[in-house]
């Protein structure tokens, strides 16, 4: 009887540990962006291979524009100031400050273009709308497990090289991708749900309504950093 109880206790401990799935031992996971997940509901995405969203440093704008023109890309949206929202000072400040974003059209690989911080294909959603102008995604910590999941988050950051921006609201936490990250913001959001055991993770596209209440002071502070 004692042996049975000891075995049951071990099983219970293992089950508790599974609340946060460790994917360092899951080499078979395939990163994908054919859909994104909101509240367990799958939203299909169709990749528009000819349309690209880019984030670049403002100081590199002329060089990048010249590269794009030389490689036959058409500018769809002229470079505009890219504002990121960070609630804590970290490596994101150096990477994402003083940046501009733009969209281009062309069938060549964006890898041919130098000095691009982040690039990704645009998408067409189920309503036929073109979306995809973002490099950020949101995760939600499991209730009463924030500290434990934050430790895992730091481990995952080393594995996948995303940027930690901080709290987006009382519920959501914001992360960002660059071209150094394992996947784009859709792929990483899916990975957090399907492989890392987070109940909620979704790309933060402007076209997707998400209940995030970004602090106004934080917006202003970050905006000033990019002047």
MARDO-558650 format. One record per atom (N, C-alpha, C): atom name; z, x, y; residue number from 1. Coordinates in pm, whole numbers. Layout:
BEGIN
   atomo        Z        X        Y   num
      CA        Z        X        Y   NUM
...
This chain:
BEGIN
   atomo        Z        X        Y   num
       N        0       84     -121     1
      CA        0        0        0     1
       C        0       87      125     1
       N       85      192      125     2
      CA       90      281      240     2
       C      -43      351      260     2
       N     -106      388      147     3
      CA     -236      455      157     3
       C     -339      362      219     3
       N     -335      234      181     4
      CA     -428      135      235     4
       C     -407      116      385     4
       N     -280      108      427     5
      CA     -250       90      569     5
       C     -296      211      651     5
       N     -280      330      594     6
      CA     -323      451      665     6
       C     -475      451      682     6
       N     -545      410      577     7
      CA     -692      403      583     7
       C     -737      300      686     7
       N     -669      183      688     8
      CA     -703       78      785     8
       C     -679      126      928     8
       N     -573      204      947     9
      CA     -543      257     1081     9
       C     -653      352     1127     9
       N     -701      436     1036    10
      CA     -809      529     1069    10
       C     -935      453     1108    10
       N     -967      348     1033    11
      CA    -1085      266     1064    11
       C    -1072      202     1201    11
       N     -951      155     1233    12
      CA     -927       91     1362    12
       C     -947      191     1475    12
       N     -898      312     1460    13
      CA     -913      416     1562    13
       C    -1060      450     1583    13
       N    -1133      458     1473    14
      CA    -1277      489     1483    14
       C    -1349      379     1558    14
       N    -1312      254     1529    15
      CA    -1376      140     1596    15
       C    -1349      144     1745    15
       N    -1226      180     1784    16
      CA    -1192      188     1927    16
       C    -1274      294     1996    16
       N    -1295      407     1926    17
      CA    -1371      516     1986    17
       C    -1517      477     2007    17
       N    -1566      378     1934    18
      CA    -1706      338     1944    18
       C    -1734      257     2069    18
       N    -1630      224     2148    19
      CA    -1653      149     2272    19
       C    -1747      225     2364    19
       N    -1739      358     2363    20
      CA    -1831      442     2438    20
       C    -1908      524     2337    20
       N    -2033      491     2316    21
      CA    -2113      556     2213    21
       C    -2155      694     2260    21
       N    -2139      792     2178    22
      CA    -2177      928     2212    22
       C    -2315      956     2154    22
       N    -2414      974     2240    23
      CA    -2552      992     2191    23
       C    -2592     1138     2182    23
       N    -2498     1230     2202    24
      CA    -2533     1370     2185    24
       C    -2579     1395     2042    24
       N    -2547     1304     1950    25
      CA    -2583     1320     1810    25
       C    -2688     1217     1768    25
       N    -2762     1167     1867    26
      CA    -2867     1068     1839    26
       C    -3001     1120     1889    26
       N    -3060     1216     1820    27
      CA    -3186     1276     1865    27
       C    -3306     1185     1849    27
       N    -3289     1071     1782    28
      CA    -3403      984     1754    28
       C    -3430      881     1863    28
       N    -3342      872     1962    29
      CA    -3365      773     2068    29
       C    -3493      809     2145    29
       N    -3577      708     2166    30
      CA    -3703      727     2239    30
       C    -3691      663     2376    30
       N    -3701      743     2480    31
      CA    -3695      690     2616    31
       C    -3818      605     2644    31
       N    -3797      491     2708    32
      CA    -3908      399     2734    32
       C    -3884      321     2862    32
       N    -3992      271     2920    33
      CA    -3982      192     3043    33
       C    -4073       70     3040    33
       N    -4089       12     2920    34
      CA    -4173     -107     2907    34
       C    -4096     -235     2943    34
       N    -3966     -222     2968    35
      CA    -3885     -333     3019    35
       C    -3759     -274     3081    35
       N    -3688     -357     3157    36
      CA    -3555     -320     3205    36
       C    -3461     -435     3167    36
       N    -3332     -409     3169    37
      CA    -3235     -504     3119    37
       C    -3140     -545     3231    37
       N    -3124     -675     3251    38
      CA    -3026     -728     3345    38
       C    -2943     -834     3273    38
       N    -2812     -809     3265    39
      CA    -2722     -903     3196    39
       C    -2775     -939     3057    39
       N    -2812     -837     2982    40
      CA    -2859     -848     2843    40
       C    -2997     -914     2830    40
       N    -3058     -950     2941    41
      CA    -3190    -1012     2937    41
       C    -3297     -907     2963    41
       N    -3400     -904     2877    42
      CA    -3508     -807     2890    42
       C    -3617     -861     2983    42
       N    -3657     -777     3079    43
      CA    -3764     -813     3172    43
       C    -3880     -716     3151    43
       N    -3992     -769     3104    44
      CA    -4106     -685     3070    44
       C    -4167     -618     3193    44
       N    -4215     -497     3173    45
      CA    -4283     -422     3278    45
       C    -4416     -370     3225    45
       N    -4519     -382     3307    46
      CA    -4649     -324     3276    46
       C    -4670     -204     3367    46
       N    -4693      -88     3308    47
      CA    -4711       33     3388    47
       C    -4847       30     3458    47
       N    -4847       60     3587    48
      CA    -4971       74     3664    48
       C    -4997      224     3675    48
       N    -5079      275     3586    49
      CA    -5094      419     3574    49
       C    -5163      484     3694    49
       N    -5230      406     3773    50
      CA    -5302      463     3888    50
       C    -5217      464     4015    50
       N    -5102      398     4014    51
      CA    -5018      390     4133    51
       C    -4888      468     4112    51
       N    -4852      548     4211    52
      CA    -4737      636     4196    52
       C    -4645      626     4318    52
       N    -4516      636     4291    53
      CA    -4415      642     4396    53
       C    -4361      784     4401    53
       N    -4353      844     4520    54
      CA    -4310      982     4536    54
       C    -4199      994     4639    54
       N    -4107     1087     4615    55
      CA    -4008     1127     4714    55
       C    -4025     1277     4737    55
       N    -4036     1317     4864    56
      CA    -4057     1457     4899    56
       C    -3969     1493     5019    56
       N    -3948     1620     5041    57
      CA    -3878     1664     5160    57
       C    -3970     1644     5282    57
       N    -3911     1601     5392    58
      CA    -3989     1578     5512    58
       C    -4060     1705     5558    58
       N    -3995     1818     5543    59
      CA    -4053     1946     5585    59
       C    -4175     1984     5501    59
       N    -4188     1925     5381    60
      CA    -4301     1956     5293    60
       C    -4414     1854     5303    60
       N    -4402     1761     5394    61
      CA    -4496     1649     5401    61
       C    -4641     1696     5416    61
       N    -4668     1786     5508    62
      CA    -4805     1831     5531    62
       C    -4863     1898     5408    62
       N    -4784     1983     5343    63
      CA    -4833     2053     5224    63
       C    -4861     1955     5110    63
       N    -4771     1857     5093    64
      CA    -4791     1758     4986    64
       C    -4911     1671     5015    64
       N    -4926     1627     5138    65
      CA    -5040     1543     5174    65
       C    -5172     1617     5151    65
       N    -5174     1746     5181    66
      CA    -5294     1827     5158    66
       C    -5324     1837     5009    66
       N    -5219     1856     4928    67
      CA    -5235     1862     4783    67
       C    -5289     1730     4728    67
       N    -5233     1620     4778    68
      CA    -5277     1488     4733    68
       C    -5425     1466     4764    68
       N    -5463     1501     4884    69
      CA    -5603     1483     4925    69
       C    -5696     1571     4842    69
       N    -5654     1694     4817    70
      CA    -5736     1787     4740    70
       C    -5755     1741     4596    70
       N    -5658     1663     4546    71
      CA    -5666     1615     4408    71
       C    -5716     1470     4398    71
       N    -5768     1419     4510    72
      CA    -5834     1289     4506    72
       C    -5743     1168     4511    72
       N    -5618     1187     4552    73
      CA    -5526     1073     4562    73
       C    -5546     1002     4695    73
       N    -5535      871     4690    74
      CA    -5546      788     4810    74
       C    -5405      746     4852    74
       N    -5373      760     4982    75
      CA    -5243      721     5032    75
       C    -5239      569     5048    75
       N    -5149      504     4977    76
      CA    -5136      358     4985    76
       C    -5032      321     5092    76
       N    -4917      388     5087    77
      CA    -4811      368     5186    77
       C    -4783      501     5253    77
       N    -4799      509     5383    78
      CA    -4773      632     5456    78
       C    -4626      673     5439    78
       N    -4598      804     5445    79
      CA    -4460      852     5429    79
       C    -4363      782     5524    79
       N    -4253      735     5469    80
      CA    -4150      671     5549    80
       C    -4015      731     5511    80
       N    -3921      725     5602    81
      CA    -3791      787     5582    81
       C    -3721      729     5459    81
       N    -3676      815     5370    82
      CA    -3608      771     5249    82
       C    -3457      782     5268    82
       N    -3389      670     5263    83
      CA    -3244      668     5281    83
       C    -3177      644     5147    83
       N    -3092      735     5108    84
      CA    -3014      715     4986    84
       C    -2871      683     5025    84
       N    -2800      618     4937    85
      CA    -2663      573     4965    85
       C    -2565      645     4874    85
       N    -2487      735     4933    86
      CA    -2388      810     4856    86
       C    -2250      786     4915    86
       N    -2152      765     4829    87
      CA    -2015      740     4876    87
       C    -1926      862     4860    87
       N    -1983      972     4813    88
      CA    -1904     1093     4797    88
       C    -1996     1213     4814    88
       N    -1943     1321     4870    89
      CA    -2024     1439     4889    89
       C    -2049     1509     4756    89
       N    -2174     1538     4725    90
      CA    -2206     1605     4600    90
       C    -2344     1668     4610    90
       N    -2397     1710     4497    91
      CA    -2527     1778     4498    91
       C    -2641     1687     4541    91
       N    -2618     1556     4543    92
      CA    -2723     1464     4586    92
       C    -2756     1484     4734    92
       N    -2655     1523     4813    93
      CA    -2679     1542     4955    93
       C    -2787     1647     4980    93
       N    -2775     1759     4911    94
      CA    -2872     1867     4929    94
       C    -3009     1828     4876    94
       N    -3012     1755     4766    95
      CA    -3139     1720     4702    95
       C    -3213     1609     4775    95
       N    -3142     1504     4817    96
      CA    -3208     1385     4868    96
       C    -3204     1369     5020    96
       N    -3132     1456     5089    97
      CA    -3128     1442     5234    97
       C    -3260     1488     5296    97
       N    -3292     1430     5413    98
      CA    -3412     1463     5489    98
       C    -3538     1451     5405    98
       N    -3550     1336     5337    99
      CA    -3666     1310     5253    99
       C    -3749     1194     5308    99
       N    -3872     1188     5264   100
      CA    -3959     1074     5291   100
       C    -4016     1026     5158   100
       N    -4057      901     5154   101
      CA    -4117      843     5034   101
       C    -4256      791     5069   101
       N    -4341      782     4970   102
      CA    -4475      727     4989   102
       C    -4529      680     4856   102
       N    -4632      598     4859   103
      CA    -4701      555     4738   103
       C    -4846      599     4748   103
       N    -4900      639     4635   104
      CA    -5038      688     4632   104
       C    -5111      626     4514   104
       N    -5242      634     4519   105
      CA    -5326      581     4411   105
       C    -5418      691     4362   105
       N    -5426      705     4231   106
      CA    -5512      807     4172   106
       C    -5479      823     4025   106
       N    -5577      875     3948   107
      CA    -5558      883     3803   107
       C    -5521     1021     3754   107
       N    -5519     1120     3844   108
      CA    -5477     1253     3802   108
       C    -5325     1257     3787   108
       N    -5277     1361     3722   109
      CA    -5132     1375     3702   109
       C    -5064     1421     3831   109
       N    -4953     1356     3864   110
      CA    -4877     1396     3981   110
       C    -4816     1535     3962   110
       N    -4810     1582     3839   111
      CA    -4756     1716     3813   111
       C    -4841     1823     3880   111
       N    -4962     1788     3919   112
      CA    -5049     1882     3991   112
       C    -5003     1903     4135   112
       N    -4921     1811     4184   113
      CA    -4876     1816     4324   113
       C    -4745     1893     4334   113
       N    -4743     1993     4418   114
      CA    -4624     2076     4434   114
       C    -4520     2007     4525   114
       N    -4397     2053     4514   115
      CA    -4288     2015     4604   115
       C    -4252     1865     4599   115
       N    -4270     1802     4485   116
      CA    -4232     1661     4469   116
       C    -4094     1655     4405   116
       N    -4001     1587     4470   117
      CA    -3865     1577     4418   117
       C    -3856     1472     4307   117
       N    -3925     1361     4327   118
      CA    -3926     1254     4225   118
       C    -4060     1182     4230   118
       N    -4112     1150     4115   119
      CA    -4236     1071     4107   119
       C    -4231      982     3985   119
       N    -4292      867     3998   120
      CA    -4298      775     3885   120
       C    -4411      676     3906   120
       N    -4464      624     3795   121
      CA    -4565      519     3805   121
       C    -4502      393     3864   121
       N    -4584      312     3927   122
      CA    -4541      179     3970   122
       C    -4555       84     3850   122
       N    -4497      -37     3864   123
      CA    -4500     -135     3756   123
       C    -4545     -271     3808   123
       N    -4589     -353     3713   124
      CA    -4615     -493     3742   124
       C    -4517     -576     3658   124
       N    -4439     -661     3725   125
      CA    -4340     -739     3652   125
       C    -4401     -867     3596   125
       N    -4317     -950     3536   126
      CA    -4368    -1071     3470   126
       C    -4428    -1171     3568   126
       N    -4388    -1160     3695   127
      CA    -4443    -1249     3798   127
       C    -4572    -1194     3858   127
       N    -4616    -1078     3809   128
      CA    -4737    -1017     3861   128
       C    -4716     -936     3988   128
       N    -4590     -914     4026   129
      CA    -4559     -838     4147   129
       C    -4553     -689     4117   129
       N    -4595     -609     4212   130
      CA    -4587     -464     4198   130
       C    -4451     -417     4245   130
       N    -4379     -346     4158   131
      CA    -4244     -297     4191   131
       C    -4233     -151     4150   131
       N    -4125      -87     4193   132
      CA    -4100       49     4146   132
       C    -4065      151     4251   132
       N    -4041      109     4375   133
      CA    -4015      205     4482   133
       C    -3867      245     4486   133
       N    -3825      322     4388   134
      CA    -3686      367     4384   134
       C    -3670      478     4282   134
       N    -3570      561     4305   135
      CA    -3532      662     4205   135
       C    -3388      642     4159   135
       N    -3327      529     4197   136
      CA    -3187      506     4163   136
       C    -3170      397     4059   136
       N    -3057      400     3990   137
      CA    -3022      292     3897   137
       C    -2872      271     3903   137
       N    -2830      154     3860   138
      CA    -2690      113     3869   138
       C    -2631       97     3730   138
       N    -2506      138     3716   139
      CA    -2434      114     3592   139
       C    -2306       39     3626   139
       N    -2251      -28     3527   140
      CA    -2124      -98     3545   140
       C    -2027      -47     3439   140
       N    -1911        0     3483   141
      CA    -1812       48     3388   141
       C    -1748      -68     3314   141
       N    -1715      -47     3187   142
      CA    -1643     -147     3110   142
       C    -1502     -162     3166   142
       N    -1454     -283     3174   143
      CA    -1321     -310     3229   143
       C    -1216     -225     3159   143
       N    -1132     -160     3239   144
      CA    -1021      -76     3192   144
       C    -1068       51     3121   144
       N    -1197       83     3132   145
      CA    -1246      205     3067   145
       C    -1316      298     3166   145
       N    -1299      273     3296   146
      CA    -1370      352     3396   146
       C    -1340      502     3382   146
       N    -1212      539     3368   147
      CA    -1176      680     3362   147
       C    -1241      748     3241   147
       N    -1234      683     3127   148
      CA    -1292      740     3006   148
       C    -1444      749     3017   148
       N    -1505      644     3072   149
      CA    -1650      645     3084   149
       C    -1696      742     3193   149
       N    -1614      766     3294   150
      CA    -1648      864     3397   150
       C    -1653     1004     3337   150
       N    -1563     1032     3245   151
      CA    -1565     1162     3176   151
       C    -1695     1176     3099   151
       N    -1733     1070     3028   152
      CA    -1859     1073     2953   152
       C    -1977     1086     3048   152
       N    -1967     1019     3164   153
      CA    -2075     1023     3262   153
       C    -2103     1166     3307   153
       N    -1996     1242     3329   154
      CA    -2013     1382     3369   154
       C    -2079     1464     3258   154
       N    -2047     1430     3132   155
      CA    -2111     1498     3020   155
       C    -2260     1463     3015   155
       N    -2288     1333     3034   156
      CA    -2427     1289     3032   156
       C    -2507     1349     3146   156
       N    -2441     1371     3260   157
      CA    -2508     1432     3374   157
       C    -2557     1572     3338   157
       N    -2476     1647     3266   158
      CA    -2517     1781     3224   158
       C    -2634     1774     3127   158
       N    -2634     1673     3041   159
      CA    -2740     1658     2942   159
       C    -2872     1617     3006   159
       N    -2865     1521     3100   160
      CA    -2987     1458     3149   160
       C    -3020     1486     3296   160
       N    -2931     1558     3365   161
      CA    -2960     1608     3500   161
       C    -2991     1498     3603   161
       N    -2919     1387     3595   162
      CA    -2930     1287     3701   162
       C    -2826     1320     3808   162
       N    -2835     1254     3923   163
      CA    -2743     1277     4034   163
       C    -2643     1163     4042   163
       N    -2518     1195     4071   164
      CA    -2414     1094     4086   164
       C    -2397     1064     4234   164
       N    -2426      940     4275   165
      CA    -2414      902     4415   165
       C    -2282      834     4446   165
       N    -2223      765     4348   166
      CA    -2092      703     4369   166
       C    -2097      552     4365   166
       N    -1990      489     4412   167
      CA    -1977      344     4406   167
       C    -2082      275     4493   167
       N    -2148      176     4436   168
      CA    -2243       93     4510   168
       C    -2176      -36     4557   168
       N    -2074      -78     4486   169
      CA    -1996     -198     4520   169
       C    -1867     -191     4440   169
       N    -1793     -300     4441   170
      CA    -1669     -303     4364   170
       C    -1696     -299     4213   170
       N    -1816     -333     4172   171
      CA    -1849     -338     4029   171
       C    -1950     -232     3987   171
       N    -2045     -201     4073   172
      CA    -2157     -114     4035   172
       C    -2138       29     4083   172
       N    -2193      122     4003   173
      CA    -2190      264     4033   173
       C    -2334      312     4036   173
       N    -2367      394     4136   174
      CA    -2508      432     4159   174
       C    -2537      575     4115   174
       N    -2649      591     4043   175
      CA    -2698      721     3998   175
       C    -2842      736     4043   175
       N    -2890      859     4050   176
      CA    -3027      883     4097   176
       C    -3099      982     4007   176
       N    -3230      967     4001   177
      CA    -3314     1057     3921   177
       C    -3396     1148     4011   177
       N    -3429     1264     3959   178
      CA    -3528     1352     4021   178
       C    -3626     1389     3910   178
       N    -3721     1475     3941   179
      CA    -3814     1518     3837   179
       C    -3749     1612     3736   179
       N    -3623     1651     3762   180
      CA    -3548     1732     3666   180
       C    -3476     1644     3564   180
       N    -3465     1515     3592   181
      CA    -3393     1423     3504   181
       C    -3476     1395     3378   181
       N    -3409     1369     3268   182
      CA    -3477     1346     3140   182
       C    -3578     1231     3150   182
       N    -3542     1124     3221   183
      CA    -3631     1009     3234   183
       C    -3634      958     3376   183
       N    -3719      858     3400   184
      CA    -3721      795     3532   184
       C    -3607      692     3540   184
       N    -3597      621     3652   185
      CA    -3480      533     3671   185
       C    -3479      415     3573   185
       N    -3595      371     3527   186
      CA    -3598      264     3427   186
       C    -3556      319     3291   186
       N    -3612      431     3254   187
      CA    -3580      492     3125   187
       C    -3431      528     3116   187
       N    -3377      582     3224   188
      CA    -3236      620     3220   188
       C    -3145      498     3215   188
       N    -3181      392     3287   189
      CA    -3101      269     3281   189
       C    -3101      213     3139   189
       N    -3217      211     3075   190
      CA    -3225      162     2938   190
       C    -3144      250     2843   190
       N    -3149      380     2866   191
      CA    -3072      472     2781   191
       C    -2923      444     2789   191
       N    -2873      418     2909   192
      CA    -2730      393     2926   192
       C    -2686      268     2849   192
       N    -2773      167     2841   193
      CA    -2738       45     2768   193
       C    -2760       63     2618   193
       N    -2876      114     2581   194
      CA    -2917      115     2441   194
       C    -2861      233     2362   194
       N    -2823      340     2431   195
      CA    -2777      458     2359   195
       C    -2636      501     2398   195
       N    -2599      483     2524   196
      CA    -2470      535     2570   196
       C    -2359      430     2568   196
       N    -2391      307     2531   197
      CA    -2288      207     2512   197
       C    -2240      136     2636   197
       N    -2308      153     2750   198
      CA    -2270       79     2871   198
       C    -2327      -62     2863   198
       N    -2249     -161     2902   199
      CA    -2294     -299     2891   199
       C    -2399     -333     2996   199
       N    -2394     -268     3112   200
      CA    -2488     -298     3219   200
       C    -2540     -170     3282   200
       N    -2672     -159     3291   201
      CA    -2739      -52     3364   201
       C    -2878     -102     3397   201
       N    -2917      -91     3522   202
      CA    -3047     -145     3563   202
       C    -3106      -64     3677   202
       N    -3239      -53     3682   203
      CA    -3303       18     3793   203
       C    -3280      -57     3923   203
       N    -3261       18     4030   204
      CA    -3231      -42     4159   204
       C    -3358      -55     4243   204
       N    -3451     -138     4198   205
      CA    -3572     -162     4274   205
       C    -3543     -257     4389   205
       N    -3599     -233     4507   206
      CA    -3578     -326     4620   206
       C    -3622     -468     4586   206
       N    -3720     -479     4495   207
      CA    -3775     -610     4461   207
       C    -3686     -686     4362   207
       N    -3587     -617     4304   208
      CA    -3498     -680     4207   208
       C    -3366     -711     4275   208
       N    -3326     -836     4277   209
      CA    -3202     -876     4344   209
       C    -3083     -837     4259   209
       N    -2996     -751     4315   210
      CA    -2873     -711     4248   210
       C    -2759     -725     4346   210
       N    -2648     -777     4301   211
      CA    -2536     -803     4389   211
       C    -2458     -675     4416   211
       N    -2513     -588     4501   212
      CA    -2444     -467     4542   212
       C    -2416     -475     4690   212
       N    -2292     -448     4725   213
      CA    -2251     -455     4865   213
       C    -2225     -315     4915   213
       N    -2330     -247     4961   214
      CA    -2317     -110     5007   214
       C    -2238     -107     5137   214
       N    -2144      -15     5145   215
      CA    -2060       -3     5264   215
       C    -2143       41     5383   215
       N    -2131      -31     5495   216
      CA    -2211       -4     5614   216
       C    -2185      136     5667   216
       N    -2059      180     5666   217
      CA    -2027      312     5716   217
       C    -2097      420     5634   217
       N    -2105      396     5503   218
      CA    -2172      493     5416   218
       C    -2319      500     5449   218
       N    -2382      385     5473   219
      CA    -2523      384     5508   219
       C    -2547      465     5634   219
       N    -2463      445     5734   220
      CA    -2480      514     5861   220
       C    -2460      664     5844   220
       N    -2358      702     5767   221
      CA    -2329      843     5747   221
       C    -2446      912     5679   221
       N    -2500      848     5574   222
      CA    -2612      908     5501   222
       C    -2735      911     5590   222
       N    -2756      807     5668   223
      CA    -2870      801     5758   223
       C    -2864      917     5857   223
       N    -2746      947     5906   224
      CA    -2732     1055     6001   224
       C    -2760     1192     5936   224
       N    -2729     1201     5808   225
      CA    -2755     1327     5738   225
       C    -2904     1357     5734   225
       N    -2986     1253     5742   226
      CA    -3129     1272     5726   226
       C    -3201     1287     5860   226
       N    -3127     1286     5970   227
      CA    -3191     1304     6100   227
       C    -3240     1447     6116   227
